[in-house]
Structure formats: structure tokens, C-alpha cells
Amino acid sequence: MIWLVGNRGMLGTELSLLFEREGVEFVGTDREVSILDPAALEAFAAGKGISGIVNCAAYTAVDKAEDEPELCRALNVDGPANLARLAKNVGAWILHISTDYVFDGTGDRPYLESDPVAPTGVYGMTKADGERQVLENCAKSAVLRTAWLYGAHGPNFVATMLRLMKERPSIGVVADQKGTPTWAADLARAILAIARSGRKRYGVYHFTNSGETTWHGFATEIHRLGREYGIIERDCEVKPLRTDEYPTKARRPAYSVLSKEKIKADYAVEVPDWKRSLSEYFSVTYRNVGTSR
Ligand SMILES: NC(=O)c1ccc[n+]([C@@H]2O[C@H](COP(=O)([O-])OP(=O)(O)OC[C@H]3O[C@@H](n4cnc5c(N)ncnc54)[C@H](OP(=O)(O)O)[C@@H]3O)[C@@H](O)[C@H]2O)c1
């Protein structure tokens, strides 16, 4: 029995739906069984024969984290540590989701799992500490870092861009930060491959879609598809901005492309191209939009 923790978040919902479709035996919980409460976790796990835990619960508000460091640390460090200890106690494996924000983004080639972490903000620092807690507290643990996630079940960049592009004649989007947009459904499939593998390898892994772009490049593609699907009725100019023209509370990595060679080699997962996945996301999410107006 797999325990999906954080099953109502963006990734957790995607994974629940995939597990259901694929007939995976699993139970899911979110806030009602808090990862901050070891006794509640233990009580929930009792008698269920938990063989694996997938942790999608986290504090994910990157800028707000700068003002709420204690809460962010509790959810991203103490919570995962509690889950890893529980996994160890019940003899289960644990797969914990992490982020490209553990890197400072000064690199110029795809980050390897073995590259040293150097987070710059509260969110990234707590995620890096949470990774360590999981790896140290349970021998059968894997950390899966991802980046620039979007999907149908939570607030995300695609939804925000479409809303702004509908409302405004032009928008400015940062053009000097590079990374890889990643569809939550593709990540869910990679997690399923790991969960189902009979020959699990542990340690740190990276998964995003393939290729790279900037937030501006991502927004330009969203605009193109938004027009094609009739979601945006008039052209909206997508203007490139420098990071210093769009100040945010937390600093973002300038370069956060992740290498996927290790997960491809160890788990034979597919790593679809980001543009193809974005296009597929539009086709499954917005296919009736233009005709329903
Ligand atoms: N989104 C991205 O762009 C991105 C990029 C890289 C990595 N990641 C990582 O991917 C993972 C999933 O991200 P996501 O975007 O799916 O996150 P999300 O939508 O914010 O989901 C997190 C879930 O955890 C729940 N939660 C909060 N406190 C909890 C508690 N005490 N006990 C149990 N559950 C609790 C949240 O509930 P509430 O909603 O009620 O708070 C929410 O349902 C995270 O580890 C994140 O760091 C995300």
C-alpha cells in the first residue's frame, strides 16, 4: 500500500488521478493528517501495511516564505523528517519531492544530482534541509527535484499568464532566467515509474521536461496556444524584462536547468519536450474553451 501525502495539492491531485487510473493500491491524505504531528502520522499508518510513502506536501509560497520562515521550515524540514522516520519504522521506502531552488542558479550547464546545493532564499534553504533530513532518516529514500511545475489542479504560471493576457494589451515577463517548464502529469508518470519499480535505487534524482527556455519564452508559447485555442481573444504583447525590472521578495536562480540523465538511466522514464507537453496540456485542459463561448 502506497501512502500519498499532500494528495490535494497540484502534484498530489495529478498523482491521485494517475494512481486511480493505473490501479495502484494507495491511500491519500492532506492537512487532515498533518505531517507536523508524528503521533497522527503513526496512528494513520497503523495496520495499513504501508510499503511506500510519496510526499507531495510542502510549503510552496516562495515569496511569502521570506516572511514566514518558521512555518516554511516546519513544513519543508520537520514534516519530511517525521515522514522519513515513520517510513524507516514501518520498513517502507519514501519518495520526497524537492526543487531546483536548492541551487543558486549561477551554473551554465544542466545541474547534476551530485552538484553542491547553494540555496538563496528561505524556501530553497528549507527544501535543501528537508532533502537531507529524508536521506539521513531513512535508508530507503529518494529525493526527486523538479522545477517550473504547472498543471490543472493548482495555481500556476500558465493559468496566471492566460488570465493576464486576457485582461491586458501587454505584459512584461522575465527573460533572463532559464529553466524548463514541467507538466505535473509528466512528473506524476515519472513518480509512478519509481513507485512501481521492483529494483529501486535511492538517493537524489532530477525530473523536469526536456529542453530549456526563459519565463518570457514560456509566456510567449502560452500566448500562442492561448490564441490558437480561443482563450485569448486579442493579441497581448509579451515584453521581455530583466530580473531587476521585476523585483520579488525571494531571489530566483538565473539558471536552473536540471540534468535528467540519472533518472533516465536508472528508471527508464520518458522525458518529454516541454513544448510538446505544454501543447498536450492545452489540448486536454482547454479543448472545449473556444467552442463554448
Ligand atoms: N509548484 C512548483 O512550481 C514546484 C516547483 C518545484 C518543486 N515543487 C515541489 O513539488 C511538490 C508539490 O508542489 P505543489 O505545487 O503540488 O504544492 P501545493 O499545491 O502547494 O501542495 C502542497 C499540499 O500540501 C498540503 N499541506 C500543507 N500543510 C500540510 C500539513 N501540515 N500536512 C499535510 N499536508 C499539508 C497543502 O495544503 P494547503 O493547500 O491547504 O496548504 C497542499 O495540499 C512540493 O514539494 C514543491 O516544493 C513545486
The ligand as a Gaussian input file, in Angstrom:
#p B3LYP/6-31G(d) Opt

LIG

0 1
 N        4.853000      24.247000      -7.961000
 C        6.089000      24.338000      -8.467000
 O        6.373000      25.101000      -9.406000
 C        7.187000      23.463000      -7.911000
 C        8.465000      23.556000      -8.465000
 C        9.483000      22.748000      -7.963000
 C        9.220000      21.866000      -6.925000
 N        7.972000      21.800000      -6.390000
 C        7.738000      20.847000      -5.267000
 O        6.744000      19.927000      -5.679000
 C        5.980000      19.499000      -4.555000
 C        4.498000      19.657000      -4.839000
 O        4.237000      21.017000      -5.164000
 P        2.758000      21.546000      -5.442000
 O        2.895000      22.736000      -6.300000
 O        1.881000      20.413000      -5.833000
 O        2.370000      22.044000      -3.952000
 P        0.969000      22.514000      -3.398000
 O       -0.033000      22.597000      -4.484000
 O        1.247000      23.721000      -2.559000
 O        0.551000      21.285000      -2.450000
 C        1.065000      21.088000      -1.173000
 C       -0.016000      20.404000      -0.356000
 O        0.459000      20.191000       0.972000
 C       -0.620000      20.484000       1.855000
 N       -0.196000      20.737000       3.229000
 C        0.101000      21.928000       3.804000
 N        0.381000      21.758000       5.102000
 C        0.267000      20.429000       5.367000
 C        0.416000      19.637000       6.539000
 N        0.770000      20.179000       7.713000
 N        0.233000      18.304000       6.444000
 C       -0.141000      17.727000       5.285000
 N       -0.305000      18.428000       4.130000
 C       -0.110000      19.766000       4.180000
 C       -1.224000      21.708000       1.214000
 O       -2.469000      22.033000       1.753000
 P       -2.967000      23.592000       1.679000
 O       -3.121000      23.905000       0.233000
 O       -4.238000      23.569000       2.440000
 O       -1.887000      24.408000       2.306000
 C       -1.291000      21.242000      -0.233000
 O       -2.447000      20.463000      -0.493000
 C        6.491000      20.319000      -3.366000
 O        7.445000      19.563000      -2.667000
 C        7.196000      21.502000      -4.012000
 O        8.222000      22.018000      -3.194000
 C        6.943000      22.578000      -6.851000

